[in-house]
Amino acid sequence: QVQLVESGGGLVQAGGSLRLSCAASENIFSMNSMAWYRQAPGKQRELVAAVSSGGGKKYSDSVKGRFTISRDSAKNTAYLQMNSLKPEDSAVYYCAAGSVFLANPRDLYWGQGTQVTVSS
């Protein structure tokens, strides 16, 4: 079973940047999809960004132009570069991996989450 460990969360002022990392326990080359989700208090978990093994990417409208997802198969790691952060970006961010790009979340492996807090 794939294990995912996120890091890089923290407290940042609005307009600042953070880079989240997701280290996988095994070769993520076999995982067609690496994705980042987030969940704010009282809200449903939502897809932030996803990247396929072929380089295809999808972003939520709320983060387009500000966030960049990438993956480094040699390091078994996925990243989420977050720029121009806003208070509404505050949430627990989860890394997820699966064999199908944009698969149902029930079919994904999940990390434990990392907190991102953006102060105004």
ABEGO torsion letter per residue (X at the ends): XBBBBBBGBEBBBBGBBBBBBBBBABBAAABABBBBBBBBBGBBBBBABBBBAAGBBBBBAAABGABBBBBBAAAGBBBBBBBGBBAAABBBBBBBBBABBGBBAAABBBBAEBBBBBBX
